[in-house]
């Protein structure tokens, strides 16, 4: 027992002064990035199998490893830390080192010519490290901590009714990664299709460099205004309000109804009507565009809008708004085609849509 205690004391004595902790700022604000540089000094690096030196995870801060390097003096670990709680925050550390004879380490690196079936039989040392204390200053609640820029734009400001308008909102900057899920709330008079946000984060000594993009497809049958986005920011010095400009969208009504009223069908002799009907009947049995031509005769406005859709996006936008509870499979196929930039047989799809609407009575 005395021999064991003696060996433990020797180990502690060996490692007592073999590390160093450097903190970039001891009185940061909440969510202000600081760096912690952990150094472990080791003269016999050839006897080190592995080393783990890190701050222990805590609900009081977030920590990210930036890099780990082998130095002439030993090993160096650089961490980025964001304090999450005001007041005194204690940072505990874990330091473990596995050592083994040089020959075993060399065989692990170079190989022995035989398959390795057993791990290195080294000794793992757990070294006690003195915790660090930082004093975190309070901050008012804001959406952004750091230096950020925001912008928003649309692909067009004038559109036809039910034509999708693509709206993009972008945040870039450096600081604490913002926890923003959505910036465009649902509105009763608009149909809003939301893409999954694209969030890019790169951690550096100065904090997290972020680039967030939120994209929406907005569909409406009347003019509307996209409201400004307001986000409160604290740049670790001042409180600011970042704001985008409102965007007014003009929706032009379709001329189909007016055209029908201004240009009523002519009164023709019976035999001409019969000949026209027989022509349409012949086309019907020929296939191809049969269903669409028959429904054109019925002069259903929604069918005409389906037929007039110029591409997959416009077709999907219209049927999503007009038939929210129908055509699920077709909507999925159109959505996948748009995402994968595939061209579908629109004529065939339109015919299928009209057939299903008639069959199921979609409203």
C-alpha positions as CSV (number, residue, x, y, z in Angstrom):
1,X,0.0,0.0,0.0
2,X,2.8,2.4,0.9
3,X,4.6,1.6,-2.4
4,X,1.4,2.4,-4.3
5,X,0.9,5.7,-2.5
6,X,4.5,6.5,-3.1
7,X,4.2,6.0,-6.8
8,X,1.1,8.2,-7.0
9,X,3.0,11.0,-5.2
10,X,5.9,10.7,-7.6
11,X,3.5,10.9,-10.6
12,X,1.8,14.0,-9.2
13,X,5.2,15.6,-8.5
14,X,6.4,14.8,-12.1
15,X,3.3,16.4,-13.7
16,X,2.7,19.2,-11.2
17,X,4.3,22.0,-13.2
18,X,4.0,20.4,-16.7
19,X,1.0,22.4,-18.0
20,X,0.1,26.0,-18.6
21,X,-3.3,27.7,-19.2
22,X,-3.7,31.0,-21.0
23,X,-7.1,32.7,-21.2
24,X,-7.5,35.6,-23.7
25,X,-10.0,37.6,-21.5
26,X,-11.0,37.0,-17.9
27,X,-13.9,39.4,-17.8
28,X,-15.9,38.7,-21.0
29,X,-19.6,39.5,-21.7
30,X,-22.2,36.7,-22.0
31,X,-21.7,34.9,-25.3
32,X,-18.5,36.8,-26.1
33,X,-15.9,34.5,-27.7
34,X,-12.7,34.0,-25.7
35,X,-9.8,31.6,-26.4
36,X,-8.2,29.1,-23.9
37,X,-4.7,28.0,-24.8
38,X,-3.7,24.8,-23.0
39,X,0.0,23.7,-23.1
40,X,1.5,20.5,-21.9
41,X,5.3,20.4,-21.5
42,X,6.9,17.0,-22.2
43,X,10.6,16.3,-22.8
44,X,10.2,12.7,-23.7
45,X,7.5,13.0,-26.4
46,X,8.6,9.7,-28.0
47,X,7.1,8.0,-24.9
48,X,3.7,9.6,-25.3
49,X,1.1,7.4,-27.0
50,X,-1.7,10.0,-26.7
51,X,-2.8,13.0,-24.7
52,X,-6.2,14.6,-23.9
53,X,-6.3,18.1,-22.4
54,X,-9.6,19.9,-22.6
55,X,-12.1,22.0,-20.6
56,X,-14.8,19.8,-19.1
57,X,-18.3,20.4,-20.7
58,X,-20.7,22.6,-18.7
59,X,-24.1,24.2,-19.0
60,X,-22.4,27.5,-18.1
61,X,-20.4,27.7,-21.3
62,X,-20.0,26.2,-24.8
63,X,-16.5,25.1,-25.9
64,X,-15.1,24.2,-29.3
65,X,-11.6,22.8,-30.2
66,X,-9.9,25.0,-32.8
67,X,-6.7,23.0,-33.2
68,X,-4.3,20.6,-31.6
69,X,-0.5,20.8,-32.3
70,X,2.7,19.0,-31.4
71,X,5.3,21.6,-30.4
72,X,9.0,21.4,-29.5
73,X,8.1,21.9,-25.9
74,X,5.3,19.3,-26.0
75,X,1.6,19.8,-27.0
76,X,-0.7,22.7,-27.4
77,X,-4.5,22.8,-27.6
78,X,-6.5,25.9,-28.6
79,X,-10.2,26.1,-27.6
80,X,-12.9,28.7,-28.3
81,X,-15.3,29.3,-25.4
82,X,-18.6,31.2,-25.1
83,X,-19.7,31.9,-21.5
84,X,-23.5,31.5,-21.1
85,X,-24.0,32.6,-17.5
86,X,-23.2,35.9,-15.8
87,X,-21.1,36.1,-12.7
88,X,-18.3,33.9,-11.7
89,X,-17.9,30.9,-13.9
90,X,-15.5,28.0,-13.1
91,X,-13.8,26.1,-15.9
92,X,-12.7,22.7,-14.9
93,X,-10.2,20.7,-17.0
94,X,-9.4,17.1,-17.9
95,X,-5.8,16.1,-18.5
96,X,-4.9,12.5,-19.3
97,X,-1.7,11.2,-20.8
98,X,-0.8,7.7,-21.9
99,X,2.8,6.7,-21.8
100,X,4.6,3.6,-22.9
101,X,8.2,2.5,-23.7
102,X,9.7,4.0,-26.9
103,X,10.0,0.6,-28.6
104,X,6.2,0.0,-28.3
105,X,5.3,3.4,-29.6
106,X,7.7,2.9,-32.5
107,X,6.2,-0.5,-33.4
108,X,2.7,1.1,-33.4
109,X,3.8,3.8,-35.8
110,X,6.1,1.7,-38.1
111,X,4.6,-1.7,-37.7
112,X,6.3,-5.0,-36.8
113,X,5.6,-7.0,-39.9
114,X,2.9,-8.9,-38.1
115,X,-0.7,-8.0,-37.5
116,X,-1.2,-6.0,-34.3
117,X,-3.6,-7.9,-32.1
118,X,-3.2,-6.2,-28.8
119,X,-3.0,-2.5,-27.9
120,X,0.0,-0.8,-26.4
121,X,0.4,-1.7,-22.7
122,X,1.2,1.7,-21.5
123,X,0.2,3.6,-18.4
124,X,-2.6,6.3,-18.4
125,X,-1.9,9.2,-16.1
126,X,-4.8,11.5,-14.9
127,X,-3.3,14.8,-13.9
128,X,-5.2,17.2,-11.6
129,X,-5.5,20.6,-13.1
130,X,-6.4,23.8,-11.2
131,X,-9.7,25.2,-12.5
132,X,-9.9,28.7,-14.0
133,X,-12.3,31.4,-12.9
134,X,-13.8,34.0,-15.3
135,X,-16.1,36.9,-14.3
136,X,-18.8,37.2,-16.9
137,X,-20.6,40.5,-17.4
138,X,-24.4,40.6,-18.0
139,X,-26.0,41.5,-21.3
140,X,-29.6,42.4,-22.2
141,X,-31.4,39.8,-24.2
142,X,-30.8,40.2,-27.9
143,X,-31.0,38.0,-31.0
144,X,-27.4,38.6,-32.2
145,X,-24.2,38.6,-30.2
146,X,-21.3,39.9,-32.3
147,X,-20.9,41.9,-35.5
148,X,-23.4,40.9,-38.1
149,X,-25.0,42.2,-41.3
150,X,-28.4,41.3,-42.7
151,X,-30.0,41.7,-46.1
152,X,-33.2,40.6,-47.9
153,X,-34.3,40.6,-51.5
154,X,-36.8,39.0,-53.9
155,X,-36.4,37.7,-57.5
156,X,-39.1,40.0,-58.7
157,X,-41.4,42.8,-57.5
158,X,-44.2,42.4,-60.0
159,X,-45.9,39.0,-60.6
160,X,-49.1,37.4,-61.9
161,X,-51.5,35.9,-59.4
162,X,-50.4,32.5,-58.1
163,X,-46.9,33.1,-59.6
164,X,-44.3,32.3,-56.9
165,X,-42.1,35.1,-55.6
166,X,-38.8,33.9,-54.2
167,X,-37.7,35.8,-51.1
168,X,-34.2,35.4,-49.6
169,X,-33.0,36.6,-46.2
170,X,-29.3,36.4,-45.3
171,X,-27.2,36.9,-42.1
172,X,-23.4,37.1,-42.1
173,X,-20.9,38.0,-39.5
174,X,-18.7,36.9,-36.6
175,X,-19.7,36.2,-33.0
176,X,-21.9,33.7,-31.2
177,X,-23.9,31.4,-33.6
178,X,-27.4,32.9,-33.7
179,X,-30.3,30.5,-32.8
180,X,-32.8,31.7,-35.5
181,X,-35.2,29.2,-36.9
182,X,-37.5,31.3,-38.9
183,X,-37.9,35.0,-39.9
184,X,-41.1,34.9,-41.9
185,X,-44.3,34.1,-39.9
186,X,-47.3,32.6,-41.6
187,X,-49.9,35.0,-42.8
188,X,-53.6,34.3,-43.7
189,X,-53.6,35.9,-47.1
190,X,-50.3,34.3,-48.3
191,X,-49.2,30.8,-49.1
192,X,-45.6,30.5,-47.9
193,X,-43.4,27.5,-48.8
194,X,-40.3,27.3,-46.7
195,X,-37.0,25.7,-47.7
196,X,-34.7,24.3,-45.0
197,X,-32.3,27.1,-43.9
198,X,-28.7,26.8,-45.1
199,X,-26.4,27.5,-42.1
200,X,-22.7,27.6,-42.5
201,X,-20.5,28.0,-39.4
202,X,-16.7,28.2,-39.2
203,X,-15.0,28.6,-35.8
204,X,-12.0,30.9,-35.5
205,X,-10.1,32.7,-32.8
206,X,-12.4,35.7,-33.1
207,X,-15.6,33.7,-32.8
208,X,-18.0,31.8,-35.1
209,X,-18.0,33.1,-38.7
210,X,-21.6,32.4,-39.8
211,X,-23.5,32.6,-43.1
212,X,-27.2,31.8,-42.7
213,X,-29.6,31.9,-45.7
214,X,-33.4,31.5,-45.4
215,X,-35.4,31.1,-48.6
216,X,-39.2,31.2,-49.1
217,X,-41.6,30.9,-52.1
218,X,-44.6,33.2,-51.5
219,X,-47.8,32.8,-53.5
220,X,-50.7,35.2,-53.5
221,X,-53.6,36.4,-55.6
222,X,-53.3,40.0,-54.4
223,X,-50.6,42.6,-53.8
224,X,-48.8,42.5,-50.5
225,X,-45.8,43.8,-48.6
226,X,-43.1,41.8,-47.0
227,X,-42.4,43.4,-43.7
228,X,-39.0,44.5,-42.5
229,X,-36.9,42.1,-40.4
230,X,-35.7,43.6,-37.1
231,X,-33.0,42.0,-35.0
232,X,-31.4,43.3,-31.9
233,X,-27.6,43.0,-31.7
234,X,-24.9,43.4,-29.0
235,X,-21.5,43.7,-30.5
236,X,-19.7,43.4,-27.1
237,X,-19.6,47.2,-26.8
238,X,-22.9,48.7,-28.0
239,X,-26.6,47.7,-28.5
240,X,-27.8,48.1,-32.1
241,X,-30.9,47.3,-34.1
242,X,-30.4,45.7,-37.6
243,X,-33.3,46.2,-40.0
244,X,-34.1,45.3,-43.5
245,X,-36.4,47.4,-45.8
246,X,-40.0,46.4,-46.5
247,X,-40.6,45.0,-50.0
248,X,-43.8,45.7,-51.8
249,X,-45.0,43.1,-54.3
250,X,-47.5,44.0,-57.0
251,X,-49.8,41.1,-58.1
252,X,-51.4,41.5,-61.5
253,X,-54.8,39.8,-62.1
254,X,-55.1,37.2,-64.8
255,X,-56.9,38.5,-67.9
256,X,-58.7,35.2,-68.6
257,X,-62.1,36.2,-67.1
258,X,-62.1,39.6,-68.9
259,X,-61.2,38.0,-72.2
260,X,-64.1,35.6,-71.9
261,X,-66.5,38.4,-71.1
262,X,-65.3,40.7,-73.9
263,X,-65.1,38.0,-76.5
264,X,-68.2,35.7,-76.1
265,X,-68.6,32.6,-78.4
266,X,-70.0,33.2,-81.8
267,X,-73.4,31.8,-82.8
268,X,-72.8,29.3,-85.6
269,X,-75.0,27.0,-87.7
270,X,-75.7,23.6,-86.2
271,X,-73.7,21.7,-88.8
272,X,-70.5,23.8,-88.1
273,X,-70.9,23.0,-84.4
274,X,-71.3,19.3,-85.2
275,X,-68.2,19.3,-87.4
276,X,-66.2,21.0,-84.6
277,X,-67.4,18.5,-82.1
278,X,-66.5,15.6,-84.3
279,X,-63.0,17.1,-84.8
280,X,-62.5,17.3,-81.0
281,X,-63.9,13.8,-80.6
282,X,-61.3,12.5,-83.2
283,X,-58.5,14.2,-81.3
284,X,-59.8,12.7,-78.1
285,X,-59.4,9.2,-79.4
286,X,-56.0,10.1,-80.9
287,X,-54.7,10.6,-77.4
288,X,-51.9,13.0,-76.5
289,X,-53.8,16.2,-75.7
290,X,-57.2,14.8,-75.6
291,X,-58.2,15.4,-72.0
292,X,-56.9,19.0,-72.0
293,X,-58.8,19.9,-75.2
294,X,-62.1,18.5,-73.8
295,X,-61.7,20.5,-70.6
296,X,-60.9,23.6,-72.6
297,X,-64.4,23.3,-74.1
298,X,-65.8,23.3,-70.5
299,X,-64.1,26.6,-70.0
300,X,-63.2,25.9,-66.4
301,X,-60.9,28.8,-65.2
302,X,-58.8,26.6,-62.9
303,X,-58.2,24.1,-65.7
304,X,-57.1,26.9,-68.0
305,X,-54.6,28.1,-65.4
306,X,-53.2,24.6,-65.1
307,X,-52.9,24.4,-68.9
308,X,-51.2,27.8,-69.1
309,X,-48.6,27.1,-66.4
310,X,-45.3,27.6,-68.2
311,X,-43.1,25.4,-66.0
312,X,-43.0,23.1,-63.0
313,X,-42.7,25.9,-60.4
314,X,-45.7,27.8,-61.6
315,X,-47.8,24.6,-61.8
316,X,-46.8,23.5,-58.3
317,X,-47.5,27.0,-56.9
318,X,-51.0,27.0,-58.4
319,X,-52.1,23.5,-57.4
320,X,-50.7,24.0,-53.9
321,X,-52.8,27.0,-53.3
322,X,-55.9,25.9,-55.2
323,X,-56.0,22.2,-54.0
324,X,-54.3,22.1,-50.6
325,X,-55.8,18.7,-49.7
326,X,-55.4,16.9,-53.0
327,X,-52.7,15.8,-55.5
328,X,-50.1,15.0,-52.9
329,X,-48.2,12.5,-55.1
330,X,-48.1,14.9,-58.0
331,X,-47.0,17.8,-55.8
332,X,-44.1,15.6,-54.4
333,X,-43.0,14.7,-58.0
334,X,-43.0,18.4,-59.1
335,X,-41.2,19.4,-55.9
336,X,-38.5,16.8,-56.5
337,X,-38.1,17.7,-60.1
338,X,-37.7,21.4,-59.2
339,X,-35.1,20.5,-56.5
340,X,-33.1,18.2,-58.8
341,X,-33.6,20.6,-61.8
342,X,-35.3,17.9,-63.9
343,X,-37.7,18.6,-66.8
344,X,-40.9,16.7,-66.6
345,X,-43.4,16.0,-69.4
346,X,-45.7,18.9,-68.4
347,X,-48.4,18.0,-70.9
348,X,-48.7,14.6,-69.3
349,X,-48.6,15.9,-65.8
350,X,-51.3,18.5,-66.5
351,X,-53.5,15.9,-68.0
352,X,-53.0,13.7,-65.0
353,X,-53.8,16.6,-62.7
354,X,-57.1,17.4,-64.5
355,X,-58.1,13.8,-64.5
356,X,-57.5,13.4,-60.7
357,X,-59.3,16.7,-59.9
358,X,-62.4,15.5,-61.9
359,X,-62.2,12.0,-60.4
360,X,-61.8,13.1,-56.7
361,X,-63.7,16.4,-56.9
362,X,-60.8,18.4,-55.4
363,X,-61.6,21.8,-54.1
